Amino acid sequence: MKWTWLACAVLLSGCASVTDIERTPETMSVISGKKPKEYANCVVAQLSDSRGPSVIERKKDGYRIIVPNKLSGDPAAVLIVDERSNGSSIKVHETLSNVPVRPGDVREAAEKCISG
């Protein structure tokens, strides 16, 4: 029964737009000493092996990184990287934010790029 619900969640996750994902609760909110461009490039490089190409969009105060789903080109996560006086503030939003058994590669990439 649990697998049925998980399968339904995965099928429905492909229907979310970037705006919908940004409205979900943050799965991670941290501060990094890296500048926004440096952090964004690091995350995209970390995800290049497990996901398709991510899209980096320039914003007024930083970047928005749109991470594709593993099985399709639909968005699966959005990282908002804003400039701070001493680095960046990072917010991670994921489509399956309320599912405990979700792929962890986005979170891992976001954590690895915080300092190193």
Rosetta blueprint (number, residue, H / E / L):
1 M L
2 K H
3 W H
4 T H
5 W H
6 L H
7 A H
8 C H
9 A H
10 V H
11 L H
12 L H
13 S H
14 G L
15 C L
16 A L
17 S L
18 V H
19 T H
20 D H
21 I H
22 E H
23 R H
24 T L
25 P L
26 E E
27 T E
28 M E
29 S E
30 V E
31 I E
32 S E
33 G L
34 K L
35 K L
36 P H
37 K H
38 E H
39 Y H
40 A H
41 N H
42 C H
43 V H
44 V H
45 A H
46 Q H
47 L H
48 S L
49 D L
50 S L
51 R L
52 G L
53 P L
54 S L
55 V E
56 I E
57 E E
58 R E
59 K E
60 K L
61 D L
62 G E
63 Y E
64 R E
65 I E
66 I E
67 V E
68 P E
69 N L
70 K L
71 L L
72 S L
73 G L
74 D L
75 P E
76 A E
77 A E
78 V E
79 L E
80 I E
81 V E
82 D E
83 E E
84 R E
85 S L
86 N L
87 G E
88 S E
89 S E
90 I E
91 K E
92 V E
93 H E
94 E E
95 T L
96 L L
97 S L
98 N L
99 V L
100 P L
101 V L
102 R L
103 P L
104 G L
105 D H
106 V H
107 R H
108 E H
109 A H
110 A H
111 E H
112 K H
113 C L
114 I L
115 S L
116 G L
